[in-house]
Amino acid sequence: MRTTDLLARFAKPAAAVAIAASAVVFAPAANAASGVTAADVHPAAGTFSVLPEAALTSAGDGTPAGAVAWYRSHLGSTGWEHYCEKAAENSYGTTGVWASANAHWNGASPKHTTGTPPAGSFVYWNISAYGHVGIADGSGGFYATSVGGKIGHGSSTSYFSNYRGWTPAAVPRH
């Protein structure tokens, strides 16, 4: 057998093995620690619901109703774990505005620490170095990542500890 034939015979399988191995090393873990611990979550304070993995849809349309609809269409998705700010921004049709939920809270205004947030408002918790953010449902609940390890719905902002408050519904901008 010629050397070129031998190389051709083993090159493709070797490349496939290398690609598969790199996927194992570099693929994000679906159930990696989210930065939200059991101490941060108070299920008795609010129920939550998650649905089977939703089909991915495009970014939101820039409206409060569109942001809520975006979260509803992603209920059950685990693909946004560790990316609560990115999910919140994407629900409004943008991304890359704020580096974290804490940065969003610190930069957005006006801030409200009482009252029921209107639908589509951003709701914030101080539960990690990066904070946590979701979108208000308008009835005292919210949609966010890390609700049972997925995008879910909590019936109360008390679901996570250290609730900060809310900022008005709007396309995120600096």
N, C-alpha and C positions, 0 to 999 in steps of 0.2 A: 504494500500500500504506500502511495506517495505521501510525503509530508503534508502537502496541501490538502489532500483528501482526509488525512487524519485530523488536521486542524479544523477543517470544516465540520467534521463529524462531532467533535467535542466542543467547539466554540459556542454554538447556540445553547446547548444545555448548560454550559458553564456560565454564560451570560444570564440565563434565566435564574440560576441559583443565586448569582450575585445580586440581581435585582430583588429577588424575594428576600434575601438576607438583609438588604438595606431597608426594605419596607418594614421588616420586623424591628430593626434598630431605630428608625426614624419616625415611624407612624405614631401619632398621638394615642395615648391610652384612653379608651372610651370611659373607663371608670377611675381615672387618676384622681387624686385628692383635689377637690375643687377650691380649697381654701375656706369652705364653709364646713364647719364641724357640727357634731351633734349638739354642742353647747350653744351654737348660734341659731338653732332651729327649735321652734316651739309649736309642734303640730297641734297641740290642744288649743292654741290660740287661733287657728284657722285651718280649714280643710283645704286640700289641694287635689287637683285632678291632673292626670297625665294620660295621654292617648298614645296608641302605637305610633311609631316613627312616621311623621308626616312627610309628604313629598316636598322637596325644596321648591320654594317659590321665589319670585324676584323680590327685590327690596321694596319696602313700603312706599306709599305714594306721597309722603310728606304731610299727611293730615293726621290729627289725633285718632279719627276713626280707622284710618289706614294702619296706624301703628298697632292698635288693638287687634285689628284683623290679621296683621302679620303674625303677632304672637299666637293667636288662635290657630292659624294655619300651620304653626310650628310646634303645637302642643305635643309633648312626648319626645321631641328631638333631643338627642344627647350631643349633637355636633357643636353646640354653642357653649358647652361647659368650659369654664375658665375665661369666657369672653362675654360677660354680662354687658359691659359697655358697648362692645361691638354689636351685640344683638339689639340693644336699645337704640343705637344709632341707625342700624340697618332697618329697624322697623319704621324709621322716618325717611328711608331712602338715601342715607349717607353713611359714611364710615371714616374712621381716622381723625375725628375732630378732637376727642379727649383721650388722653393716655389711660385713664382709669375712671372708675365710678367716683373715687375721691376727687380727682381733678375736675370732673364734671360738676359735682356738688359745689366745690370751692369756686368754680368759675361762673356758674349759672346764677341768674337772679330773675325775679325776686325769690327768696327762699321762704317757705312756709313750714312751720313746725306743728301746726294744729290744723284741724279741719279735714274734711274729706276731699282728697285730691280729685279733680275732674278727670274724666276719661282721657287717656293719652298723656297725662302728666307723668313726669319722671318721679319715681319714689326711690329713696336712698336709705341704705343701712351702713353703719360703721362696724363691719364685722371682720375685716381683715386689713392688711396693709394697703390693699387696692380699693376697699369698700365694695359695695354691691348696689346695683341699680336695676330697676324694672319699670314697667309701665302700669299706671293705675287703670283699673277697670271702670271707675266712676261710681262704684257702689261700696267703697271702702276696702276693696280687694286689689289684687295686682296680678300681673303676669311677669315672670322672670325666669332666668336660668336657675339651676340649683334647687329647684322645688322637687324634692325626691330624686335628685340627680339628673333631672331633665328640665326642659322648658315646661313649666306648669302654671297653675293658677292657685293663688292663695286667697282665701276669703277675707283675710285681715292682714294689715301691714305688720301686725304683731307676730306673724309667722316666723320671721327672723328677729333676733335680738338687736338691740341698739338702733332702732328706727330713728333716722335723722329728720326726715320730712320730705317735702316735695317741691318741685319747681314746675312752672307752667309748661303745658304741651306746646312744643315748637320744634322745628327742624334744628338739631344741634349746630351751634356756631360759636366760635370764640368771641 
